């Protein structure tokens, strides 16, 4: 009987720990900052940047040596370890144009589309 009681107590303690962790705001916001970037333009995206709203400059080019052709998409992890949800996005296209979108909430979206205006 004592063993069953100890198992029940251990199970209850684990359930409380899991529930508490799931409800902790810091943990919830740190879960997923992956965003699918979709290129629905007629131009190749040659560079893509995402910097949290408090950054003083653009972070490194997320695409690196890769490019994002028209009709293609890529899923990127926007998390820079800062805990921020709001990021500024910058796409640079093969024709030299760039498009900046400010205050994109990467904690609330799972995809972001670049389209022709």
Biopython code that builds the backbone (N, CA, C, O; Angstrom):
import numpy as np
from Bio.PDB.StructureBuilder import StructureBuilder

atoms = [
    (1, "UNK", "N", (0.818, -1.187, 0.000)),
    (1, "UNK", "CA", (0.000, 0.000, 0.000)),
    (1, "UNK", "C", (0.867, 1.258, 0.000)),
    (1, "UNK", "O", (0.551, 2.234, -0.680)),
    (2, "UNK", "N", (1.976, 1.231, 0.775)),
    (2, "UNK", "CA", (2.860, 2.389, 0.847)),
    (2, "UNK", "C", (3.492, 2.669, -0.517)),
    (2, "UNK", "O", (3.678, 3.829, -0.883)),
    (3, "UNK", "N", (3.821, 1.624, -1.268)),
    (3, "UNK", "CA", (4.423, 1.803, -2.581)),
    (3, "UNK", "C", (3.441, 2.466, -3.540)),
    (3, "UNK", "O", (3.826, 3.352, -4.303)),
    (4, "UNK", "N", (2.186, 2.050, -3.511)),
    (4, "UNK", "CA", (1.163, 2.637, -4.365)),
    (4, "UNK", "C", (0.962, 4.106, -4.010)),
    (4, "UNK", "O", (0.825, 4.940, -4.905)),
    (5, "UNK", "N", (0.942, 4.432, -2.734)),
    (5, "UNK", "CA", (0.777, 5.812, -2.290)),
    (5, "UNK", "C", (1.957, 6.668, -2.749)),
    (5, "UNK", "O", (1.762, 7.799, -3.196)),
    (6, "UNK", "N", (3.170, 6.142, -2.644)),
    (6, "UNK", "CA", (4.350, 6.881, -3.100)),
    (6, "UNK", "C", (4.311, 7.112, -4.608)),
    (6, "UNK", "O", (4.697, 8.180, -5.082)),
    (7, "UNK", "N", (3.851, 6.125, -5.359)),
    (7, "UNK", "CA", (3.749, 6.266, -6.809)),
    (7, "UNK", "C", (2.705, 7.320, -7.166)),
    (7, "UNK", "O", (2.910, 8.118, -8.080)),
    (8, "UNK", "N", (1.594, 7.320, -6.449)),
    (8, "UNK", "CA", (0.560, 8.325, -6.691)),
    (8, "UNK", "C", (1.081, 9.721, -6.381)),
    (8, "UNK", "O", (0.825, 10.660, -7.135)),
    (9, "UNK", "N", (1.810, 9.868, -5.278)),
    (9, "UNK", "CA", (2.381, 11.164, -4.913)),
    (9, "UNK", "C", (3.392, 11.618, -5.964)),
    (9, "UNK", "O", (3.403, 12.783, -6.362)),
    (10, "UNK", "N", (4.231, 10.702, -6.406)),
    (10, "UNK", "CA", (5.235, 11.040, -7.419)),
    (10, "UNK", "C", (4.546, 11.439, -8.725)),
    (10, "UNK", "O", (4.956, 12.396, -9.381)),
    (11, "UNK", "N", (3.506, 10.706, -9.097)),
    (11, "UNK", "CA", (2.762, 11.024, -10.317)),
    (11, "UNK", "C", (2.080, 12.376, -10.223)),
    (11, "UNK", "O", (2.081, 13.138, -11.190)),
    (12, "UNK", "N", (1.499, 12.684, -9.074)),
    (12, "UNK", "CA", (0.842, 13.964, -8.857)),
    (12, "UNK", "C", (1.873, 15.097, -8.909)),
    (12, "UNK", "O", (1.617, 16.139, -9.513)),
    (13, "UNK", "N", (3.020, 14.902, -8.288)),
    (13, "UNK", "CA", (4.074, 15.915, -8.301)),
    (13, "UNK", "C", (4.540, 16.177, -9.736)),
    (13, "UNK", "O", (4.763, 17.327, -10.116)),
    (14, "UNK", "N", (4.686, 15.123, -10.526)),
    (14, "UNK", "CA", (5.094, 15.275, -11.918)),
    (14, "UNK", "C", (4.033, 16.033, -12.703)),
    (14, "UNK", "O", (4.363, 16.911, -13.500)),
    (15, "UNK", "N", (2.770, 15.706, -12.488)),
    (15, "UNK", "CA", (1.679, 16.392, -13.193)),
    (15, "UNK", "C", (1.654, 17.876, -12.850)),
    (15, "UNK", "O", (1.441, 18.712, -13.729)),
    (16, "UNK", "N", (1.869, 18.210, -11.577)),
    (16, "UNK", "CA", (1.901, 19.609, -11.162)),
    (16, "UNK", "C", (3.088, 20.323, -11.810)),
    (16, "UNK", "O", (2.952, 21.456, -12.273)),
    (17, "UNK", "N", (4.234, 19.678, -11.846)),
    (17, "UNK", "CA", (5.415, 20.268, -12.461)),
    (17, "UNK", "C", (5.187, 20.538, -13.947)),
    (17, "UNK", "O", (5.538, 21.608, -14.445)),
    (18, "UNK", "N", (4.610, 19.588, -14.643)),
    (18, "UNK", "CA", (4.338, 19.747, -16.076)),
    (18, "UNK", "C", (3.342, 20.879, -16.292)),
    (18, "UNK", "O", (3.544, 21.719, -17.168)),
    (19, "UNK", "N", (2.270, 20.913, -15.506)),
    (19, "UNK", "CA", (1.261, 21.963, -15.657)),
    (19, "UNK", "C", (1.855, 23.336, -15.351)),
    (19, "UNK", "O", (1.569, 24.299, -16.062)),
    (20, "UNK", "N", (2.660, 23.441, -14.327)),
    (20, "UNK", "CA", (3.279, 24.711, -13.960)),
    (20, "UNK", "C", (4.223, 25.183, -15.050)),
    (20, "UNK", "O", (4.222, 26.363, -15.401)),
    (21, "UNK", "N", (5.020, 24.287, -15.585)),
    (21, "UNK", "CA", (5.950, 24.643, -16.652)),
    (21, "UNK", "C", (5.207, 25.104, -17.897)),
    (21, "UNK", "O", (5.624, 26.064, -18.545)),
    (22, "UNK", "N", (4.127, 24.441, -18.235)),
    (22, "UNK", "CA", (3.362, 24.804, -19.427)),
    (22, "UNK", "C", (2.713, 26.164, -19.279)),
    (22, "UNK", "O", (2.490, 26.850, -20.276)),
    (23, "UNK", "N", (2.406, 26.570, -18.060)),
    (23, "UNK", "CA", (1.728, 27.839, -17.845)),
    (23, "UNK", "C", (2.679, 28.998, -17.577)),
    (23, "UNK", "O", (2.239, 30.144, -17.479)),
    (24, "UNK", "N", (3.952, 28.725, -17.458)),
    (24, "UNK", "CA", (4.921, 29.780, -17.202)),
    (24, "UNK", "C", (5.100, 30.615, -18.454)),
    (24, "UNK", "O", (5.450, 30.067, -19.500)),
    (25, "UNK", "N", (4.868, 31.958, -18.389)),
    (25, "UNK", "CA", (4.938, 32.795, -19.588)),
    (25, "UNK", "C", (6.268, 32.723, -20.316)),
    (25, "UNK", "O", (6.275, 32.679, -21.546)),
    (26, "UNK", "N", (7.390, 32.709, -19.617)),
    (26, "UNK", "CA", (8.690, 32.654, -20.280)),
    (26, "UNK", "C", (8.866, 31.387, -21.077)),
    (26, "UNK", "O", (9.431, 31.411, -22.171)),
    (27, "UNK", "N", (8.394, 30.295, -20.551)),
    (27, "UNK", "CA", (8.525, 29.024, -21.247)),
    (27, "UNK", "C", (7.612, 28.981, -22.475)),
    (27, "UNK", "O", (8.010, 28.473, -23.523)),
    (28, "UNK", "N", (6.415, 29.502, -22.353)),
    (28, "UNK", "CA", (5.478, 29.455, -23.472)),
    (28, "UNK", "C", (6.011, 30.257, -24.648)),
    (28, "UNK", "O", (5.897, 29.819, -25.793)),
    (29, "UNK", "N", (6.596, 31.431, -24.385)),
    (29, "UNK", "CA", (7.073, 32.261, -25.478)),
    (29, "UNK", "C", (8.363, 31.717, -26.090)),
    (29, "UNK", "O", (8.725, 32.103, -27.202)),
    (30, "UNK", "N", (9.051, 30.840, -25.392)),
    (30, "UNK", "CA", (10.308, 30.305, -25.898)),
    (30, "UNK", "C", (10.120, 29.040, -26.720)),
    (30, "UNK", "O", (11.090, 28.481, -27.231)),
    (31, "UNK", "N", (8.887, 28.588, -26.849)),
    (31, "UNK", "CA", (8.639, 27.308, -27.508)),
    (31, "UNK", "C", (9.034, 27.280, -28.977)),
    (31, "UNK", "O", (9.811, 26.420, -29.393)),
    (32, "UNK", "N", (8.507, 28.213, -29.770)),
    (32, "UNK", "CA", (8.688, 28.072, -31.203)),
    (32, "UNK", "C", (8.721, 29.433, -31.886)),
    (32, "UNK", "O", (7.742, 30.178, -31.866)),
    (33, "UNK", "N", (9.836, 29.735, -32.476)),
    (33, "UNK", "CA", (9.960, 30.963, -33.262)),
    (33, "UNK", "C", (10.365, 30.621, -34.701)),
    (33, "UNK", "O", (11.011, 31.411, -35.389)),
    (34, "UNK", "N", (9.970, 29.437, -35.126)),
    (34, "UNK", "CA", (10.236, 29.046, -36.515)),
    (34, "UNK", "C", (9.150, 29.639, -37.408)),
    (34, "UNK", "O", (7.958, 29.554, -37.112)),
    (35, "UNK", "N", (9.596, 30.239, -38.503)),
    (35, "UNK", "CA", (8.679, 30.887, -39.433)),
    (35, "UNK", "C", (9.023, 30.426, -40.847)),
    (35, "UNK", "O", (10.186, 30.430, -41.250)),
    (36, "UNK", "N", (8.007, 30.034, -41.582)),
    (36, "UNK", "CA", (8.189, 29.664, -42.985)),
    (36, "UNK", "C", (8.133, 30.946, -43.811)),
    (36, "UNK", "O", (7.109, 31.628, -43.832)),
    (37, "UNK", "N", (9.225, 31.273, -44.486)),
    (37, "UNK", "CA", (9.299, 32.440, -45.356)),
    (37, "UNK", "C", (8.954, 31.974, -46.761)),
    (37, "UNK", "O", (9.597, 31.076, -47.304)),
    (38, "UNK", "N", (7.935, 32.592, -47.345)),
    (38, "UNK", "CA", (7.420, 32.171, -48.649)),
    (38, "UNK", "C", (7.639, 33.299, -49.653)),
    (38, "UNK", "O", (7.215, 34.433, -49.432)),
    (39, "UNK", "N", (8.301, 32.973, -50.747)),
    (39, "UNK", "CA", (8.553, 33.961, -51.798)),
    (39, "UNK", "C", (7.510, 33.805, -52.901)),
    (39, "UNK", "O", (7.585, 32.889, -53.719)),
    (40, "UNK", "N", (6.536, 34.715, -52.907)),
    (40, "UNK", "CA", (5.507, 34.713, -53.951)),
    (40, "UNK", "C", (5.690, 35.889, -54.901)),
    (40, "UNK", "O", (4.730, 36.369, -55.504)),
    (41, "UNK", "N", (6.934, 36.346, -55.027)),
    (41, "UNK", "CA", (7.238, 37.428, -55.958)),
    (41, "UNK", "C", (7.808, 36.834, -57.240)),
    (41, "UNK", "O", (7.931, 35.617, -57.376)),
    (42, "UNK", "N", (8.154, 37.716, -58.177)),
    (42, "UNK", "CA", (8.799, 37.268, -59.416)),
    (42, "UNK", "C", (10.314, 37.366, -59.329)),
    (42, "UNK", "O", (11.016, 37.104, -60.305)),
    (43, "UNK", "N", (10.816, 37.745, -58.153)),
    (43, "UNK", "CA", (12.254, 37.940, -57.980)),
    (43, "UNK", "C", (12.821, 36.993, -56.936)),
    (43, "UNK", "O", (12.125, 36.561, -56.018)),
    (44, "UNK", "N", (14.090, 36.683, -57.097)),
    (44, "UNK", "CA", (14.809, 35.833, -56.156)),
    (44, "UNK", "C", (15.140, 36.660, -54.908)),
    (44, "UNK", "O", (15.622, 37.788, -55.019)),
    (45, "UNK", "N", (14.881, 36.101, -53.726)),
    (45, "UNK", "CA", (15.347, 36.729, -52.490)),
    (45, "UNK", "C", (16.782, 36.240, -52.284)),
    (45, "UNK", "O", (17.023, 35.048, -52.093)),
    (46, "UNK", "N", (17.723, 37.178, -52.327)),
    (46, "UNK", "CA", (19.132, 36.806, -52.230)),
    (46, "UNK", "C", (19.679, 36.934, -50.809)),
    (46, "UNK", "O", (20.668, 36.290, -50.460)),
    (47, "UNK", "N", (19.035, 37.764, -49.995)),
    (47, "UNK", "CA", (19.408, 37.883, -48.584)),
    (47, "UNK", "C", (18.148, 38.083, -47.757)),
    (47, "UNK", "O", (17.193, 38.717, -48.205)),
    (48, "UNK", "N", (18.155, 37.536, -46.548)),
    (48, "UNK", "CA", (17.022, 37.710, -45.639)),
    (48, "UNK", "C", (17.553, 37.923, -44.227)),
    (48, "UNK", "O", (18.392, 37.165, -43.742)),
    (49, "UNK", "N", (17.056, 38.954, -43.588)),
    (49, "UNK", "CA", (17.486, 39.313, -42.236)),
    (49, "UNK", "C", (16.273, 39.367, -41.309)),
    (49, "UNK", "O", (15.178, 39.739, -41.731)),
    (50, "UNK", "N", (16.470, 39.001, -40.069)),
    (50, "UNK", "CA", (15.461, 39.150, -39.024)),
    (50, "UNK", "C", (16.185, 39.584, -37.756)),
    (50, "UNK", "O", (17.013, 38.848, -37.220)),
    (51, "UNK", "N", (15.868, 40.779, -37.286)),
    (51, "UNK", "CA", (16.509, 41.311, -36.085)),
    (51, "UNK", "C", (15.429, 41.726, -35.096)),
    (51, "UNK", "O", (14.425, 42.324, -35.483)),
    (52, "UNK", "N", (15.633, 41.410, -33.823)),
    (52, "UNK", "CA", (14.626, 41.814, -32.846)),
    (52, "UNK", "C", (14.513, 43.335, -32.834)),
    (52, "UNK", "O", (15.462, 44.035, -33.188)),
    (53, "UNK", "N", (13.359, 43.840, -32.430)),
    (53, "UNK", "CA", (13.064, 45.267, -32.564)),
    (53, "UNK", "C", (14.015, 46.166, -31.788)),
    (53, "UNK", "O", (14.101, 47.357, -32.085)),
    (54, "UNK", "N", (14.720, 45.640, -30.820)),
    (54, "UNK", "CA", (15.665, 46.456, -30.053)),
    (54, "UNK", "C", (17.097, 46.364, -30.566)),
    (54, "UNK", "O", (17.993, 46.991, -29.999)),
    (55, "UNK", "N", (17.328, 45.604, -31.618)),
    (55, "UNK", "CA", (18.676, 45.497, -32.192)),
    (55, "UNK", "C", (19.012, 46.794, -32.915)),
    (55, "UNK", "O", (18.143, 47.416, -33.527)),
    (56, "UNK", "N", (20.255, 47.192, -32.843)),
    (56, "UNK", "CA", (20.673, 48.451, -33.473)),
    (56, "UNK", "C", (21.051, 48.270, -34.945)),
    (56, "UNK", "O", (21.173, 49.252, -35.677)),
    (57, "UNK", "N", (21.237, 47.020, -35.383)),
    (57, "UNK", "CA", (21.552, 46.768, -36.787)),
    (57, "UNK", "C", (21.007, 45.397, -37.182)),
    (57, "UNK", "O", (20.520, 44.646, -36.336)),
    (58, "UNK", "N", (21.092, 45.083, -38.460)),
    (58, "UNK", "CA", (20.605, 43.799, -38.949)),
    (58, "UNK", "C", (21.551, 42.687, -38.508)),
    (58, "UNK", "O", (22.771, 42.849, -38.522)),
    (59, "UNK", "N", (20.973, 41.570, -38.122)),
    (59, "UNK", "CA", (21.770, 40.390, -37.780)),
    (59, "UNK", "C", (22.322, 39.802, -39.076)),
    (59, "UNK", "O", (22.178, 40.405, -40.140)),
    (60, "UNK", "N", (22.955, 38.625, -38.994)),
    (60, "UNK", "CA", (23.533, 38.010, -40.190)),
    (60, "UNK", "C", (22.432, 37.570, -41.169)),
    (60, "UNK", "O", (21.280, 37.353, -40.793)),
    (61, "UNK", "N", (22.838, 37.452, -42.434)),
    (61, "UNK", "CA", (21.943, 36.980, -43.491)),
    (61, "UNK", "C", (21.563, 35.535, -43.191)),
    (61, "UNK", "O", (22.418, 34.649, -43.185)),
    (62, "UNK", "N", (20.292, 35.305, -42.946)),
    (62, "UNK", "CA", (19.815, 33.973, -42.571)),
    (62, "UNK", "C", (19.986, 32.974, -43.712)),
    (62, "UNK", "O", (20.218, 31.790, -43.468)),
    (63, "UNK", "N", (19.874, 33.435, -44.937)),
    (63, "UNK", "CA", (19.990, 32.525, -46.080)),
    (63, "UNK", "C", (21.433, 32.096, -46.333)),
    (63, "UNK", "O", (21.673, 31.046, -46.929)),
    (64, "UNK", "N", (22.384, 32.896, -45.885)),
    (64, "UNK", "CA", (23.787, 32.558, -46.129)),
    (64, "UNK", "C", (24.082, 32.518, -47.616)),
    (64, "UNK", "O", (23.857, 33.499, -48.325)),
    (65, "UNK", "N", (24.586, 31.384, -48.091)),
    (65, "UNK", "CA", (24.898, 31.234, -49.518)),
    (65, "UNK", "C", (23.688, 30.831, -50.347)),
    (65, "UNK", "O", (23.745, 30.839, -51.577)),
    (66, "UNK", "N", (22.597, 30.478, -49.682)),
    (66, "UNK", "CA", (21.384, 30.063, -50.386)),
    (66, "UNK", "C", (20.580, 31.276, -50.838)),
    (66, "UNK", "O", (20.808, 32.396, -50.381)),
    (67, "UNK", "N", (19.648, 31.037, -51.731)),
    (67, "UNK", "CA", (18.694, 32.047, -52.174)),
    (67, "UNK", "C", (17.307, 31.427, -52.124)),
    (67, "UNK", "O", (17.158, 30.210, -52.016)),
    (68, "UNK", "N", (16.301, 32.280, -52.204)),
    (68, "UNK", "CA", (14.917, 31.796, -52.190)),
    (68, "UNK", "C", (14.259, 32.179, -53.512)),
    (68, "UNK", "O", (13.874, 33.329, -53.725)),
    (69, "UNK", "N", (14.142, 31.190, -54.391)),
    (69, "UNK", "CA", (13.579, 31.397, -55.722)),
    (69, "UNK", "C", (12.079, 31.723, -55.624)),
    (69, "UNK", "O", (11.437, 31.384, -54.629)),
    (70, "UNK", "N", (11.520, 32.381, -56.653)),
    (70, "UNK", "CA", (10.078, 32.593, -56.689)),
    (70, "UNK", "C", (9.346, 31.255, -56.567)),
    (70, "UNK", "O", (9.702, 30.276, -57.223)),
    (71, "UNK", "N", (8.320, 31.232, -55.717)),
    (71, "UNK", "CA", (7.551, 30.009, -55.508)),
    (71, "UNK", "C", (8.122, 29.081, -54.456)),
    (71, "UNK", "O", (7.481, 28.095, -54.092)),
    (72, "UNK", "N", (9.305, 29.372, -53.964)),
    (72, "UNK", "CA", (9.923, 28.530, -52.945)),
    (72, "UNK", "C", (9.661, 29.084, -51.550)),
    (72, "UNK", "O", (9.273, 30.239, -51.374)),
    (73, "UNK", "N", (9.887, 28.219, -50.566)),
    (73, "UNK", "CA", (9.789, 28.644, -49.168)),
    (73, "UNK", "C", (10.903, 27.978, -48.378)),
    (73, "UNK", "O", (11.493, 26.985, -48.804)),
    (74, "UNK", "N", (11.170, 28.553, -47.221)),
    (74, "UNK", "CA", (12.161, 27.998, -46.315)),
    (74, "UNK", "C", (11.677, 28.280, -44.894)),
    (74, "UNK", "O", (11.146, 29.354, -44.612)),
    (75, "UNK", "N", (11.862, 27.314, -44.011)),
    (75, "UNK", "CA", (11.513, 27.523, -42.615)),
    (75, "UNK", "C", (12.786, 27.876, -41.860)),
    (75, "UNK", "O", (13.774, 27.142, -41.904)),
    (76, "UNK", "N", (12.749, 29.005, -41.169)),
    (76, "UNK", "CA", (13.912, 29.476, -40.428)),
    (76, "UNK", "C", (13.563, 29.648, -38.960)),
    (76, "UNK", "O", (12.422, 29.954, -38.614)),
    (77, "UNK", "N", (14.544, 29.452, -38.109)),
    (77, "UNK", "CA", (14.373, 29.674, -36.686)),
    (77, "UNK", "C", (14.799, 31.107, -36.398)),
    (77, "UNK", "O", (15.978, 31.447, -36.502)),
    (78, "UNK", "N", (13.840, 31.935, -36.037)),
    (78, "UNK", "CA", (14.096, 33.355, -35.829)),
    (78, "UNK", "C", (14.676, 33.621, -34.438)),
    (78, "UNK", "O", (15.168, 34.720, -34.183)),
    (79, "UNK", "N", (14.630, 32.653, -33.548)),
    (79, "UNK", "CA", (15.054, 32.844, -32.160)),
    (79, "UNK", "C", (16.529, 33.224, -32.078)),
    (79, "UNK", "O", (17.395, 32.466, -32.515)),
    (80, "UNK", "N", (16.809, 34.392, -31.521)),
    (80, "UNK", "CA", (18.198, 34.830, -31.344)),
    (80, "UNK", "C", (18.648, 34.737, -29.890)),
    (80, "UNK", "O", (19.720, 35.226, -29.534)),
    (81, "UNK", "N", (17.824, 34.107, -29.052)),
    (81, "UNK", "CA", (18.173, 33.938, -27.644)),
    (81, "UNK", "C", (17.788, 35.116, -26.774)),
    (81, "UNK", "O", (18.018, 35.087, -25.565)),
    (82, "UNK", "N", (17.205, 36.160, -27.362)),
    (82, "UNK", "CA", (16.865, 37.364, -26.606)),
    (82, "UNK", "C", (15.532, 37.242, -25.869)),
    (82, "UNK", "O", (15.274, 37.995, -24.930)),
    (83, "UNK", "N", (14.682, 36.295, -26.289)),
    (83, "UNK", "CA", (13.356, 36.166, -25.698)),
    (83, "UNK", "C", (12.318, 37.046, -26.365)),
    (83, "UNK", "O", (11.144, 37.004, -25.996)),
    (84, "UNK", "N", (12.730, 37.845, -27.342)),
    (84, "UNK", "CA", (11.795, 38.733, -28.031)),
    (84, "UNK", "C", (10.869, 37.963, -28.964)),
    (84, "UNK", "O", (11.229, 36.914, -29.498)),
    (85, "UNK", "N", (9.676, 38.505, -29.147)),
    (85, "UNK", "CA", (8.734, 37.978, -30.140)),
    (85, "UNK", "C", (8.640, 38.908, -31.350)),
    (85, "UNK", "O", (8.324, 38.454, -32.450)),
    (86, "UNK", "N", (8.908, 40.192, -31.165)),
    (86, "UNK", "CA", (8.776, 41.157, -32.254)),
    (86, "UNK", "C", (10.115, 41.336, -32.972)),
    (86, "UNK", "O", (11.135, 41.656, -32.361)),
    (87, "UNK", "N", (10.075, 41.121, -34.283)),
    (87, "UNK", "CA", (11.265, 41.208, -35.128)),
    (87, "UNK", "C", (10.972, 42.056, -36.351)),
    (87, "UNK", "O", (9.836, 42.125, -36.820)),
    (88, "UNK", "N", (12.005, 42.697, -36.859)),
    (88, "UNK", "CA", (11.950, 43.383, -38.146)),
    (88, "UNK", "C", (12.538, 42.434, -39.180)),
    (88, "UNK", "O", (13.580, 41.822, -38.946)),
    (89, "UNK", "N", (11.873, 42.312, -40.321)),
    (89, "UNK", "CA", (12.331, 41.462, -41.413)),
    (89, "UNK", "C", (12.835, 42.348, -42.552)),
    (89, "UNK", "O", (12.281, 43.415, -42.814)),
    (90, "UNK", "N", (13.875, 41.898, -43.215)),
    (90, "UNK", "CA", (14.365, 42.578, -44.410)),
    (90, "UNK", "C", (14.703, 41.534, -45.459)),
    (90, "UNK", "O", (15.535, 40.655, -45.234)),
    (91, "UNK", "N", (14.043, 41.640, -46.616)),
    (91, "UNK", "CA", (14.337, 40.778, -47.756)),
    (91, "UNK", "C", (15.024, 41.631, -48.820)),
    (91, "UNK", "O", (14.563, 42.728, -49.134)),
    (92, "UNK", "N", (16.126, 41.124, -49.372)),
    (92, "UNK", "CA", (16.835, 41.799, -50.456)),
    (92, "UNK", "C", (16.675, 40.934, -51.693)),
    (92, "UNK", "O", (16.945, 39.733, -51.666)),
    (93, "UNK", "N", (16.233, 41.560, -52.783)),
    (93, "UNK", "CA", (15.917, 40.828, -54.005)),
    (93, "UNK", "C", (17.040, 40.957, -55.037)),
    (93, "UNK", "O", (17.908, 41.824, -54.933)),
    (94, "UNK", "N", (16.999, 40.075, -56.031)),
    (94, "UNK", "CA", (18.054, 40.031, -57.043)),
    (94, "UNK", "C", (18.130, 41.278, -57.903)),
    (94, "UNK", "O", (19.142, 41.497, -58.568)),
    (95, "UNK", "N", (17.091, 42.103, -57.909)),
    (95, "UNK", "CA", (17.128, 43.346, -58.688)),
    (95, "UNK", "C", (17.634, 44.525, -57.857)),
    (95, "UNK", "O", (17.640, 45.662, -58.328)),
    (96, "UNK", "N", (18.061, 44.251, -56.614)),
    (96, "UNK", "CA", (18.600, 45.291, -55.754)),
    (96, "UNK", "C", (17.581, 45.921, -54.813)),
    (96, "UNK", "O", (17.956, 46.597, -53.856)),
    (97, "UNK", "N", (16.307, 45.707, -55.076)),
    (97, "UNK", "CA", (15.277, 46.239, -54.179)),
    (97, "UNK", "C", (15.294, 45.477, -52.863)),
    (97, "UNK", "O", (15.711, 44.321, -52.798)),
    (98, "UNK", "N", (14.832, 46.149, -51.821)),
    (98, "UNK", "CA", (14.682, 45.477, -50.535)),
    (98, "UNK", "C", (13.335, 45.864, -49.944)),
    (98, "UNK", "O", (12.773, 46.913, -50.257)),
    (99, "UNK", "N", (12.843, 45.000, -49.097)),
    (99, "UNK", "CA", (11.548, 45.215, -48.467)),
    (99, "UNK", "C", (11.702, 44.957, -46.978)),
    (99, "UNK", "O", (12.112, 43.873, -46.563)),
    (100, "UNK", "N", (11.369, 45.965, -46.178)),
    (100, "UNK", "CA", (11.465, 45.856, -44.727)),
    (100, "UNK", "C", (10.055, 45.817, -44.151)),
    (100, "UNK", "O", (9.205, 46.635, -44.503)),
    (101, "UNK", "N", (9.823, 44.871, -43.275)),
    (101, "UNK", "CA", (8.566, 44.776, -42.522)),
    (101, "UNK", "C", (8.927, 44.862, -41.053)),
    (101, "UNK", "O", (9.763, 44.099, -40.569)),
    (102, "UNK", "N", (8.303, 45.784, -40.345)),
    (102, "UNK", "CA", (8.640, 46.015, -38.949)),
    (102, "UNK", "C", (7.643, 45.349, -38.009)),
    (102, "UNK", "O", (6.461, 45.211, -38.323)),
    (103, "UNK", "N", (8.149, 44.941, -36.847)),
    (103, "UNK", "CA", (7.347, 44.446, -35.735)),
    (103, "UNK", "C", (6.506, 43.212, -36.100)),
    (103, "UNK", "O", (5.312, 43.150, -35.809)),
    (104, "UNK", "N", (7.143, 42.257, -36.730)),
    (104, "UNK", "CA", (6.487, 40.986, -37.045)),
    (104, "UNK", "C", (6.549, 40.114, -35.784)),
    (104, "UNK", "O", (7.629, 39.883, -35.242)),
    (105, "UNK", "N", (5.403, 39.638, -35.324)),
    (105, "UNK", "CA", (5.346, 38.841, -34.096)),
    (105, "UNK", "C", (5.561, 37.365, -34.435)),
    (105, "UNK", "O", (4.632, 36.663, -34.832)),
    (106, "UNK", "N", (6.808, 36.910, -34.270)),
    (106, "UNK", "CA", (7.162, 35.545, -34.641)),
    (106, "UNK", "C", (6.643, 34.506, -33.649)),
    (106, "UNK", "O", (6.727, 33.306, -33.911)),
    (107, "UNK", "N", (6.113, 34.953, -32.522)),
    (107, "UNK", "CA", (5.499, 34.027, -31.558)),
    (107, "UNK", "C", (4.059, 33.720, -31.933)),
    (107, "UNK", "O", (3.471, 32.768, -31.420)),
    (108, "UNK", "N", (3.483, 34.527, -32.830)),
    (108, "UNK", "CA", (2.083, 34.354, -33.202)),
    (108, "UNK", "C", (1.883, 33.851, -34.626)),
    (108, "UNK", "O", (0.787, 33.415, -34.978)),
    (109, "UNK", "N", (2.926, 33.905, -35.446)),
    (109, "UNK", "CA", (2.766, 33.469, -36.839)),
    (109, "UNK", "C", (3.613, 32.230, -37.096)),
    (109, "UNK", "O", (4.590, 31.972, -36.393)),
    (110, "UNK", "N", (3.229, 31.476, -38.103)),
    (110, "UNK", "CA", (4.032, 30.320, -38.492)),
    (110, "UNK", "C", (4.555, 30.470, -39.919)),
    (110, "UNK", "O", (5.409, 29.699, -40.357)),
    (111, "UNK", "N", (4.035, 31.472, -40.642)),
    (111, "UNK", "CA", (4.528, 31.725, -42.000)),
    (111, "UNK", "C", (4.424, 33.211, -42.311)),
    (111, "UNK", "O", (3.625, 33.941, -41.722)),
    (112, "UNK", "N", (5.263, 33.636, -43.261)),
    (112, "UNK", "CA", (5.265, 35.025, -43.701)),
    (112, "UNK", "C", (5.470, 35.018, -45.212)),
    (112, "UNK", "O", (6.413, 34.408, -45.715)),
    (113, "UNK", "N", (4.581, 35.698, -45.931)),
    (113, "UNK", "CA", (4.601, 35.700, -47.389)),
    (113, "UNK", "C", (5.107, 37.019, -47.948)),
    (113, "UNK", "O", (4.664, 38.093, -47.540)),
    (114, "UNK", "N", (6.038, 36.926, -48.884)),
    (114, "UNK", "CA", (6.427, 38.083, -49.670)),
    (114, "UNK", "C", (5.681, 37.971, -50.995)),
    (114, "UNK", "O", (5.843, 36.994, -51.726)),
    (115, "UNK", "N", (4.867, 38.972, -51.298)),
    (115, "UNK", "CA", (4.047, 38.949, -52.508)),
    (115, "UNK", "C", (4.297, 40.208, -53.324)),
    (115, "UNK", "O", (4.862, 41.184, -52.831)),
    (116, "UNK", "N", (3.869, 40.170, -54.569)),
    (116, "UNK", "CA", (3.940, 41.355, -55.414)),
    (116, "UNK", "C", (2.883, 42.330, -54.927)),
    (116, "UNK", "O", (1.758, 41.936, -54.622)),
    (117, "UNK", "N", (3.249, 43.609, -54.855)),
    (117, "UNK", "CA", (2.286, 44.632, -54.425)),
    (117, "UNK", "C", (1.343, 45.022, -55.518)),
    (117, "UNK", "O", (0.475, 45.870, -55.311)),
]
sb = StructureBuilder()
sb.init_structure("model")
sb.init_model(0)
sb.init_chain("A")
sb.init_seg("    ")
for serial, (resi, resn, name, xyz) in enumerate(atoms, 1):
    if name == "N":
        sb.init_residue(resn, " ", resi, " ")
    sb.init_atom(name, np.array(xyz, "f"), 0.0, 1.0, " ", f" {name:<3s}", serial, name[0])
structure = sb.get_structure()
